[in-house]
Amino acid sequence: MNSALPWMYVCAALGLVLLAIVLLVARRDRRGSWIKARLRRLRPVIVDSTVKGRQGFFRLDGRYLGRRVSIQIQLTRDSSDVFQFIYLDVPRQFHLLVEPKGPDSSRVIEVFDASTVFRTGIAELDQRFTIASRRREDCLDALGRPGMSALLQELFRDRYQTLRLENGRLEAKLWFVALDTLTDPTAIERRVQRLYQLCELLVQVRVREVDHERLRDVTCPYCRDGILNEPTIVACSRCQTPHHAECWKEAGGCAVFGCPGGDELRLEPTQRPSVRRPGDIV
Protein backbone atom coordinates (compact mmCIF):
# COMPACT_ATOMS: atom_id res chain seq x y z
CA MET A 1 0.00 0.00 0.00
CA ASN A 2 2.81 2.35 0.87
CA SER A 3 4.46 1.69 -2.52
CA ALA A 4 1.37 3.11 -4.21
CA LEU A 5 1.61 6.47 -2.43
CA PRO A 6 4.30 7.95 -4.72
CA TRP A 7 2.14 7.18 -7.75
CA MET A 8 -0.81 8.85 -6.11
CA TYR A 9 1.28 11.98 -5.56
CA VAL A 10 2.47 11.90 -9.17
CA CYS A 11 -1.09 11.54 -10.46
CA ALA A 12 -2.27 14.36 -8.21
CA ALA A 13 0.53 16.61 -9.42
CA LEU A 14 -0.24 15.82 -13.06
CA GLY A 15 -3.89 16.54 -12.40
CA LEU A 16 -3.06 19.94 -10.96
CA VAL A 17 -0.83 20.74 -13.95
CA LEU A 18 -3.57 19.77 -16.40
CA LEU A 19 -6.10 21.83 -14.46
CA ALA A 20 -3.78 24.83 -14.54
CA ILE A 21 -3.34 24.46 -18.31
CA VAL A 22 -7.09 24.21 -18.86
CA LEU A 23 -7.71 27.30 -16.73
CA LEU A 24 -4.94 29.21 -18.52
CA VAL A 25 -6.34 28.35 -21.96
CA ALA A 26 -9.84 29.31 -20.84
CA ARG A 27 -8.52 32.60 -19.48
CA ARG A 28 -6.70 33.34 -22.75
CA ASP A 29 -9.84 32.52 -24.74
CA ARG A 30 -11.91 34.89 -22.60
CA ARG A 31 -9.26 37.60 -22.92
CA GLY A 32 -9.08 37.12 -26.69
CA SER A 33 -12.86 37.39 -27.03
CA TRP A 34 -12.78 40.53 -24.88
CA ILE A 35 -10.06 42.15 -27.03
CA LYS A 36 -11.90 41.37 -30.27
CA ALA A 37 -15.16 42.72 -28.82
CA ARG A 38 -13.41 46.00 -27.96
CA LEU A 39 -11.95 46.27 -31.46
CA ARG A 40 -15.40 45.67 -32.98
CA ARG A 41 -16.66 48.73 -31.13
CA LEU A 42 -14.56 50.79 -33.56
CA ARG A 43 -16.64 49.71 -36.57
CA PRO A 44 -18.79 52.89 -36.67
CA VAL A 45 -15.54 54.89 -37.02
CA ILE A 46 -13.38 52.49 -39.06
CA VAL A 47 -15.69 51.35 -41.85
CA ASP A 48 -15.59 48.15 -43.90
CA SER A 49 -13.63 46.65 -41.02
CA THR A 50 -12.78 43.06 -40.19
CA VAL A 51 -11.46 41.74 -36.87
CA LYS A 52 -9.21 38.70 -36.64
CA GLY A 53 -7.38 37.16 -33.72
CA ARG A 54 -5.32 34.25 -32.53
CA GLN A 55 -3.29 33.54 -29.44
CA GLY A 56 -1.41 36.72 -28.54
CA PHE A 57 -2.20 38.57 -31.79
CA PHE A 58 -5.30 40.57 -32.78
CA ARG A 59 -5.96 42.73 -35.81
CA LEU A 60 -8.56 45.14 -37.19
CA ASP A 61 -8.44 46.23 -40.85
CA GLY A 62 -10.67 48.86 -42.44
CA ARG A 63 -10.84 52.43 -43.71
CA TYR A 64 -10.76 55.74 -41.84
CA LEU A 65 -11.86 58.82 -43.80
CA GLY A 66 -10.88 57.11 -47.03
CA ARG A 67 -7.48 55.83 -45.90
CA ARG A 68 -6.74 52.18 -45.27
CA VAL A 69 -5.95 51.56 -41.63
CA SER A 70 -4.78 48.51 -39.70
CA ILE A 71 -4.65 48.19 -35.91
CA GLN A 72 -2.66 45.30 -34.45
CA ILE A 73 -2.29 44.23 -30.83
CA GLN A 74 0.48 41.86 -29.76
CA LEU A 75 0.94 40.30 -26.32
CA THR A 76 4.16 38.82 -24.97
CA ARG A 77 3.98 35.20 -23.85
CA ASP A 78 3.51 36.10 -20.18
CA SER A 79 1.35 39.14 -21.07
CA SER A 80 3.67 41.38 -19.05
CA ASP A 81 4.00 43.71 -22.07
CA VAL A 82 1.52 44.57 -24.78
CA PHE A 83 2.24 46.38 -28.03
CA GLN A 84 0.00 48.18 -30.45
CA PHE A 85 0.80 48.93 -34.08
CA ILE A 86 -1.31 51.36 -36.11
CA TYR A 87 -0.80 51.56 -39.87
CA LEU A 88 -2.17 54.21 -42.23
CA ASP A 89 -1.68 54.55 -45.98
CA VAL A 90 0.15 57.70 -47.09
CA PRO A 91 0.17 58.34 -50.88
CA ARG A 92 3.70 59.76 -50.89
CA GLN A 93 7.09 58.10 -51.06
CA PHE A 94 8.49 59.66 -47.90
CA HIS A 95 11.08 58.05 -45.66
CA LEU A 96 10.88 59.38 -42.10
CA LEU A 97 11.65 57.90 -38.67
CA VAL A 98 10.85 59.62 -35.37
CA GLU A 99 11.38 58.45 -31.79
CA PRO A 100 11.43 60.34 -28.48
CA LYS A 101 14.63 61.16 -26.64
CA GLY A 102 15.08 60.37 -22.96
CA PRO A 103 15.45 57.40 -20.60
CA ASP A 104 12.35 55.64 -21.99
CA SER A 105 13.53 55.80 -25.60
CA SER A 106 13.84 52.48 -27.44
CA ARG A 107 16.87 53.94 -29.32
CA VAL A 108 15.99 51.79 -32.34
CA ILE A 109 16.77 54.59 -34.78
CA GLU A 110 20.10 55.43 -33.17
CA VAL A 111 21.18 51.78 -33.40
CA PHE A 112 19.83 50.66 -36.79
CA ASP A 113 19.50 53.94 -38.74
CA ALA A 114 22.33 56.03 -37.30
CA SER A 115 23.66 57.02 -40.73
CA THR A 116 20.38 58.76 -41.62
CA VAL A 117 19.89 60.70 -38.35
CA PHE A 118 19.93 64.47 -38.80
CA ARG A 119 19.06 67.70 -37.02
CA THR A 120 16.13 69.65 -38.42
CA GLY A 121 17.18 73.06 -37.13
CA ILE A 122 13.80 73.30 -35.38
CA ALA A 123 14.74 73.56 -31.70
CA GLU A 124 11.55 72.09 -30.23
CA LEU A 125 11.90 69.02 -32.46
CA ASP A 126 15.66 68.51 -32.08
CA GLN A 127 15.42 68.73 -28.28
CA ARG A 128 12.65 66.14 -27.96
CA PHE A 129 13.09 63.71 -30.84
CA THR A 130 15.59 61.66 -32.79
CA ILE A 131 14.73 62.06 -36.48
CA ALA A 132 16.14 60.16 -39.44
CA SER A 133 15.48 60.04 -43.18
CA ARG A 134 17.11 59.01 -46.42
CA ARG A 135 15.40 62.03 -48.03
CA ARG A 136 16.11 64.90 -45.69
CA GLU A 137 15.09 67.73 -48.02
CA ASP A 138 11.52 66.46 -48.36
CA CYS A 139 11.25 65.81 -44.63
CA LEU A 140 12.55 69.25 -43.68
CA ASP A 141 9.77 70.81 -45.71
CA ALA A 142 7.14 68.60 -44.05
CA LEU A 143 8.48 68.96 -40.49
CA GLY A 144 8.53 72.73 -40.79
CA ARG A 145 4.84 73.03 -41.63
CA PRO A 146 2.56 74.88 -39.18
CA GLY A 147 1.19 72.53 -36.56
CA MET A 148 3.63 69.67 -37.22
CA SER A 149 5.78 70.19 -34.11
CA ALA A 150 2.78 70.48 -31.79
CA LEU A 151 1.14 67.39 -33.31
CA LEU A 152 4.28 65.24 -32.88
CA GLN A 153 4.61 66.33 -29.25
CA GLU A 154 0.96 65.48 -28.64
CA LEU A 155 1.34 62.07 -30.28
CA PHE A 156 4.36 61.07 -28.21
CA ARG A 157 2.59 61.80 -24.94
CA ASP A 158 0.70 58.56 -25.63
CA ARG A 159 3.51 56.00 -25.13
CA TYR A 160 4.61 55.89 -28.76
CA GLN A 161 7.97 54.19 -29.23
CA THR A 162 8.51 55.01 -32.90
CA LEU A 163 6.84 56.56 -35.91
CA ARG A 164 8.03 55.12 -39.21
CA LEU A 165 6.94 56.39 -42.63
CA GLU A 166 8.18 54.23 -45.48
CA ASN A 167 6.93 52.74 -48.76
CA GLY A 168 3.67 54.69 -48.66
CA ARG A 169 2.67 53.59 -45.16
CA LEU A 170 2.84 55.19 -41.73
CA GLU A 171 3.58 52.82 -38.82
CA ALA A 172 3.09 53.88 -35.20
CA LYS A 173 4.35 51.55 -32.47
CA LEU A 174 3.09 51.92 -28.89
CA TRP A 175 4.05 50.03 -25.74
CA PHE A 176 1.91 49.55 -22.65
CA VAL A 177 1.80 47.45 -19.53
CA ALA A 178 -1.95 47.72 -18.97
CA LEU A 179 -3.97 45.84 -21.60
CA ASP A 180 -7.11 47.76 -20.65
CA THR A 181 -5.47 51.08 -21.54
CA LEU A 182 -4.09 49.81 -24.83
CA THR A 183 -7.40 48.38 -26.08
CA ASP A 184 -9.69 51.22 -24.99
CA PRO A 185 -11.77 52.00 -28.15
CA THR A 186 -12.01 55.72 -27.35
CA ALA A 187 -8.23 55.98 -26.95
CA ILE A 188 -7.61 54.01 -30.17
CA GLU A 189 -10.00 56.29 -32.08
CA ARG A 190 -8.13 59.33 -30.75
CA ARG A 191 -4.77 57.86 -31.85
CA VAL A 192 -6.05 57.07 -35.34
CA GLN A 193 -7.51 60.57 -35.64
CA ARG A 194 -4.19 62.20 -34.72
CA LEU A 195 -2.21 59.94 -37.02
CA TYR A 196 -4.62 60.83 -39.81
CA GLN A 197 -3.92 64.51 -39.11
CA LEU A 198 -0.20 63.73 -39.37
CA CYS A 199 -0.75 62.04 -42.74
CA GLU A 200 -2.69 65.06 -44.00
CA LEU A 201 0.17 67.37 -43.06
CA LEU A 202 2.69 65.09 -44.76
CA VAL A 203 0.81 64.86 -48.07
CA GLN A 204 -0.02 68.54 -48.50
CA VAL A 205 1.08 69.54 -51.98
CA ARG A 206 3.77 72.19 -51.86
CA VAL A 207 3.43 75.15 -54.21
CA ARG A 208 6.35 76.92 -55.85
CA GLU A 209 6.28 79.85 -58.26
CA VAL A 210 8.28 79.55 -61.46
CA ASP A 211 8.70 82.07 -64.28
CA HIS A 212 6.23 81.46 -67.10
CA GLU A 213 8.91 82.15 -69.74
CA ARG A 214 11.13 79.34 -68.49
CA LEU A 215 8.36 76.83 -69.13
CA ARG A 216 7.54 78.00 -72.65
CA ASP A 217 9.71 75.42 -74.47
CA VAL A 218 9.47 72.65 -71.87
CA THR A 219 7.63 69.41 -72.68
CA CYS A 220 6.03 66.91 -70.33
CA PRO A 221 8.24 63.77 -70.05
CA TYR A 222 5.15 61.52 -70.09
CA CYS A 223 3.06 62.79 -73.04
CA ARG A 224 5.77 64.90 -74.76
CA ASP A 225 3.31 67.77 -75.21
CA GLY A 226 4.12 71.36 -74.26
CA ILE A 227 4.06 71.78 -70.50
CA LEU A 228 1.97 74.98 -70.73
CA ASN A 229 -0.76 73.27 -72.78
CA GLU A 230 -2.40 72.02 -69.58
CA PRO A 231 -3.67 74.24 -66.75
CA THR A 232 -2.18 72.32 -63.82
CA ILE A 233 1.56 71.67 -63.66
CA VAL A 234 3.57 69.76 -61.07
CA ALA A 235 7.25 68.89 -60.68
CA CYS A 236 9.17 66.02 -59.11
CA SER A 237 10.76 67.11 -55.84
CA ARG A 238 13.73 64.82 -56.57
CA CYS A 239 14.73 65.69 -60.17
CA GLN A 240 12.72 68.94 -60.44
CA THR A 241 11.24 67.96 -63.86
CA PRO A 242 7.86 69.59 -64.66
CA HIS A 243 4.91 67.31 -65.60
CA HIS A 244 1.28 67.82 -66.48
CA ALA A 245 -0.68 67.03 -63.30
CA GLU A 246 -2.86 64.48 -65.13
CA CYS A 247 0.21 62.81 -66.62
CA TRP A 248 1.84 62.63 -63.17
CA LYS A 249 -1.28 60.94 -61.85
CA GLU A 250 -1.53 58.52 -64.77
CA ALA A 251 2.17 57.62 -64.55
CA GLY A 252 1.93 57.10 -60.81
CA GLY A 253 4.65 59.65 -60.10
CA CYS A 254 7.74 60.95 -61.86
CA ALA A 255 7.98 59.80 -65.50
CA VAL A 256 11.69 60.56 -65.93
CA PHE A 257 13.70 57.41 -66.66
CA GLY A 258 16.25 56.74 -63.94
CA CYS A 259 14.72 59.09 -61.38
CA PRO A 260 14.12 57.22 -58.09
CA GLY A 261 10.93 59.25 -57.67
CA GLY A 262 10.05 62.22 -55.54
CA ASP A 263 6.96 63.89 -54.20
CA GLU A 264 4.52 66.06 -56.09
CA LEU A 265 5.39 69.75 -56.12
CA ARG A 266 2.74 72.11 -57.54
CA LEU A 267 4.09 74.78 -59.91
CA GLU A 268 2.45 78.17 -60.37
CA PRO A 269 3.71 79.91 -63.54
CA THR A 270 4.12 83.67 -63.19
CA GLN A 271 4.87 86.45 -65.64
CA ARG A 272 7.73 87.89 -63.62
CA PRO A 273 11.02 88.77 -65.39
CA SER A 274 13.27 85.78 -65.87
CA VAL A 275 16.14 85.80 -63.38
CA ARG A 276 17.99 82.49 -63.15
CA ARG A 277 19.16 81.47 -59.69
CA PRO A 278 21.07 78.37 -58.50
CA GLY A 279 18.65 75.53 -57.80
CA ASP A 280 15.79 76.99 -59.90
CA ILE A 281 13.55 74.57 -61.76
CA VAL A 282 14.28 74.35 -65.50
C-alpha positions in Angstrom: 0.0 0.0 0.0 2.8 2.4 0.9 4.5 1.7 -2.5 1.4 3.1 -4.2 1.6 6.5 -2.4 4.3 8.0 -4.7 2.1 7.2 -7.7 -0.8 8.8 -6.1 1.3 12.0 -5.6 2.5 11.9 -9.2 -1.1 11.5 -10.5 -2.3 14.4 -8.2 0.5 16.6 -9.4 -0.2 15.8 -13.1 -3.9 16.5 -12.4 -3.1 19.9 -11.0 -0.8 20.7 -13.9 -3.6 19.8 -16.4 -6.1 21.8 -14.5 -3.8 24.8 -14.5 -3.3 24.5 -18.3 -7.1 24.2 -18.9 -7.7 27.3 -16.7 -4.9 29.2 -18.5 -6.3 28.4 -22.0 -9.8 29.3 -20.8 -8.5 32.6 -19.5 -6.7 33.3 -22.7 -9.8 32.5 -24.7 -11.9 34.9 -22.6 -9.3 37.6 -22.9 -9.1 37.1 -26.7 -12.9 37.4 -27.0 -12.8 40.5 -24.9 -10.1 42.2 -27.0 -11.9 41.4 -30.3 -15.2 42.7 -28.8 -13.4 46.0 -28.0 -12.0 46.3 -31.5 -15.4 45.7 -33.0 -16.7 48.7 -31.1 -14.6 50.8 -33.6 -16.6 49.7 -36.6 -18.8 52.9 -36.7 -15.5 54.9 -37.0 -13.4 52.5 -39.1 -15.7 51.4 -41.9 -15.6 48.1 -43.9 -13.6 46.7 -41.0 -12.8 43.1 -40.2 -11.5 41.7 -36.9 -9.2 38.7 -36.6 -7.4 37.2 -33.7 -5.3 34.2 -32.5 -3.3 33.5 -29.4 -1.4 36.7 -28.5 -2.2 38.6 -31.8 -5.3 40.6 -32.8 -6.0 42.7 -35.8 -8.6 45.1 -37.2 -8.4 46.2 -40.8 -10.7 48.9 -42.4 -10.8 52.4 -43.7 -10.8 55.7 -41.8 -11.9 58.8 -43.8 -10.9 57.1 -47.0 -7.5 55.8 -45.9 -6.7 52.2 -45.3 -5.9 51.6 -41.6 -4.8 48.5 -39.7 -4.7 48.2 -35.9 -2.7 45.3 -34.5 -2.3 44.2 -30.8 0.5 41.9 -29.8 0.9 40.3 -26.3 4.2 38.8 -25.0 4.0 35.2 -23.9 3.5 36.1 -20.2 1.3 39.1 -21.1 3.7 41.4 -19.1 4.0 43.7 -22.1 1.5 44.6 -24.8 2.2 46.4 -28.0 0.0 48.2 -30.5 0.8 48.9 -34.1 -1.3 51.4 -36.1 -0.8 51.6 -39.9 -2.2 54.2 -42.2 -1.7 54.5 -46.0 0.2 57.7 -47.1 0.2 58.3 -50.9 3.7 59.8 -50.9 7.1 58.1 -51.1 8.5 59.7 -47.9 11.1 58.1 -45.7 10.9 59.4 -42.1 11.7 57.9 -38.7 10.9 59.6 -35.4 11.4 58.5 -31.8 11.4 60.3 -28.5 14.6 61.2 -26.6 15.1 60.4 -23.0 15.5 57.4 -20.6 12.4 55.6 -22.0 13.5 55.8 -25.6 13.8 52.5 -27.4 16.9 53.9 -29.3 16.0 51.8 -32.3 16.8 54.6 -34.8 20.1 55.4 -33.2 21.2 51.8 -33.4 19.8 50.7 -36.8 19.5 53.9 -38.7 22.3 56.0 -37.3 23.7 57.0 -40.7 20.4 58.8 -41.6 19.9 60.7 -38.3 19.9 64.5 -38.8 19.1 67.7 -37.0 16.1 69.6 -38.4 17.2 73.1 -37.1 13.8 73.3 -35.4 14.7 73.6 -31.7 11.6 72.1 -30.2 11.9 69.0 -32.5 15.7 68.5 -32.1 15.4 68.7 -28.3 12.6 66.1 -28.0 13.1 63.7 -30.8 15.6 61.7 -32.8 14.7 62.1 -36.5 16.1 60.2 -39.4 15.5 60.0 -43.2 17.1 59.0 -46.4 15.4 62.0 -48.0 16.1 64.9 -45.7 15.1 67.7 -48.0 11.5 66.5 -48.4 11.3 65.8 -44.6 12.6 69.2 -43.7 9.8 70.8 -45.7 7.1 68.6 -44.1 8.5 69.0 -40.5 8.5 72.7 -40.8 4.8 73.0 -41.6 2.6 74.9 -39.2 1.2 72.5 -36.6 3.6 69.7 -37.2 5.8 70.2 -34.1 2.8 70.5 -31.8 1.1 67.4 -33.3 4.3 65.2 -32.9 4.6 66.3 -29.3 1.0 65.5 -28.6 1.3 62.1 -30.3 4.4 61.1 -28.2 2.6 61.8 -24.9 0.7 58.6 -25.6 3.5 56.0 -25.1 4.6 55.9 -28.8 8.0 54.2 -29.2 8.5 55.0 -32.9 6.8 56.6 -35.9 8.0 55.1 -39.2 6.9 56.4 -42.6 8.2 54.2 -45.5 6.9 52.7 -48.8 3.7 54.7 -48.7 2.7 53.6 -45.2 2.8 55.2 -41.7 3.6 52.8 -38.8 3.1 53.9 -35.2 4.3 51.6 -32.5 3.1 51.9 -28.9 4.1 50.0 -25.7 1.9 49.6 -22.6 1.8 47.4 -19.5 -2.0 47.7 -19.0 -4.0 45.8 -21.6 -7.1 47.8 -20.7 -5.5 51.1 -21.5 -4.1 49.8 -24.8 -7.4 48.4 -26.1 -9.7 51.2 -25.0 -11.8 52.0 -28.1 -12.0 55.7 -27.4 -8.2 56.0 -26.9 -7.6 54.0 -30.2 -10.0 56.3 -32.1 -8.1 59.3 -30.8 -4.8 57.9 -31.8 -6.0 57.1 -35.3 -7.5 60.6 -35.6 -4.2 62.2 -34.7 -2.2 59.9 -37.0 -4.6 60.8 -39.8 -3.9 64.5 -39.1 -0.2 63.7 -39.4 -0.8 62.0 -42.7 -2.7 65.1 -44.0 0.2 67.4 -43.1 2.7 65.1 -44.8 0.8 64.9 -48.1 0.0 68.5 -48.5 1.1 69.5 -52.0 3.8 72.2 -51.9 3.4 75.2 -54.2 6.3 76.9 -55.9 6.3 79.8 -58.3 8.3 79.5 -61.5 8.7 82.1 -64.3 6.2 81.5 -67.1 8.9 82.2 -69.7 11.1 79.3 -68.5 8.4 76.8 -69.1 7.5 78.0 -72.7 9.7 75.4 -74.5 9.5 72.7 -71.9 7.6 69.4 -72.7 6.0 66.9 -70.3 8.2 63.8 -70.1 5.2 61.5 -70.1 3.1 62.8 -73.0 5.8 64.9 -74.8 3.3 67.8 -75.2 4.1 71.4 -74.3 4.1 71.8 -70.5 2.0 75.0 -70.7 -0.8 73.3 -72.8 -2.4 72.0 -69.6 -3.7 74.2 -66.8 -2.2 72.3 -63.8 1.6 71.7 -63.7 3.6 69.8 -61.1 7.2 68.9 -60.7 9.2 66.0 -59.1 10.8 67.1 -55.8 13.7 64.8 -56.6 14.7 65.7 -60.2 12.7 68.9 -60.4 11.2 68.0 -63.9 7.9 69.6 -64.7 4.9 67.3 -65.6 1.3 67.8 -66.5 -0.7 67.0 -63.3 -2.9 64.5 -65.1 0.2 62.8 -66.6 1.8 62.6 -63.2 -1.3 60.9 -61.8 -1.5 58.5 -64.8 2.2 57.6 -64.5 1.9 57.1 -60.8 4.7 59.6 -60.1 7.7 61.0 -61.9 8.0 59.8 -65.5 11.7 60.6 -65.9 13.7 57.4 -66.7 16.3 56.7 -63.9 14.7 59.1 -61.4 14.1 57.2 -58.1 10.9 59.2 -57.7 10.0 62.2 -55.5 7.0 63.9 -54.2 4.5 66.1 -56.1 5.4 69.8 -56.1 2.7 72.1 -57.5 4.1 74.8 -59.9 2.4 78.2 -60.4 3.7 79.9 -63.5 4.1 83.7 -63.2 4.9 86.4 -65.6 7.7 87.9 -63.6 11.0 88.8 -65.4 13.3 85.8 -65.9 16.1 85.8 -63.4 18.0 82.5 -63.2 19.2 81.5 -59.7 21.1 78.4 -58.5 18.6 75.5 -57.8 15.8 77.0 -59.9 13.6 74.6 -61.8 14.3 74.4 -65.5 
